[in-house]
Amino acid sequence: MLDYFVSIATFVGIYMILALALNMQWGKTGMVNFGIAGFFGLGAYTSGLLTVDAGWPFIGGVVAAAAMGFVFGAGVSLLSVRLRDDFLAIVTLGFAEIVRLVLLNEDWLTRGPRGLPIDVRPLSGLFDRSTYGYFYLGLVALAVIVVLFVAEKLARAPYGRVMKAIREDDVVTETLGKNVLFYRVQVFAVGSMFMGVAGALYAHYVQNISPEHFVPMVAIFIWMSVIVGGAGNNWGLLIGAGLVMVILEGTRFMGDFVTFLDAEKLSAIRIILIGVLLILIVRFRPQGILPEPKFRGPGVLSS
């Protein structure tokens, strides 16, 4: 049972990275991204293929996954530079579906629906089977801390104030002399880079990935995490991602108590429970569990 909790905590950490990345793009800058599963899968397969087929070390695969996420994030951002809100959402969702179809059909490279087995794990020779899960959880936790540190530094710097200005009114921001296109591409690319890192960590943890792991439902869970935790607040996202994942994984035991429902109905009920949580949060606390802190500058009359 303890190993199961460690596994859940590891998945929570990976979801936290994805939520922090989405918060940079949407929560801070206002760019809608429903293509999370695409960047997530891109990072997973990049690291998996390079470590399995090309013999790269684990750290090389993670760096390559980050670079791939950055490059494709910048490309998607440039292609949709004139799009906003729902139009951008459609483009990013289309990108995720293109990635999934490529992973599914290019059998010569990705092994298609058979899945890609990955036997490369960092420092696996130093730990036995019973303790390796704790090490990998620590590795994921370290990655969460690094991503959180970068996100907080950006949010508190002048760069972060430009991000918020673009979110509120990009026309005014550009009028004030800021290169809105430059900032948009940068933020989207950096967020996608973190999604690629999350994909690499996921691939080397589960050790067998297939296209069905990177479906649009992944993006929905991450969006729920951001909305529940509080868009714009990096610390709130950690709570939101943890809560969504705990409900998603914890409800797997419902079958032991609700014996009159089959597996398909139980799976639907689990999603319904997350939806109910989202509805309650939006109804009674629309700003999220931890809303974005308001900027408190010195008053006009202060000395």
Buried (B, 14 or more C-beta within 10 A) or exposed (E): EEEEEBBBBBBBBBBBBBBBBBBBBBBBBBBBBBBBBBBBBBBBBBBBBBBBEEEBEBEBBBBBBBBBBBBBBBBBBEEBEEBEEEEBBBBBBBBBBEBBEBBBEEEEEBBBEEBBEBEBBBEBEEBEEEEBBBBBBEBBBEBBEEBBEBBBEBBEEEBBEBBBBBBEEBEEBBEEEBEBBEBBBBBBBBBBBBBBBBBBBBBBBBEBBBBEBBBBEBBBBBBBBBBBBBBBBBBBBBBBBBBBBBBBBEBEEBBEEEEEEEEEEBBEEBBEBBEEBBEEBEEEEEBBBBBBEEEEEEEEEEE
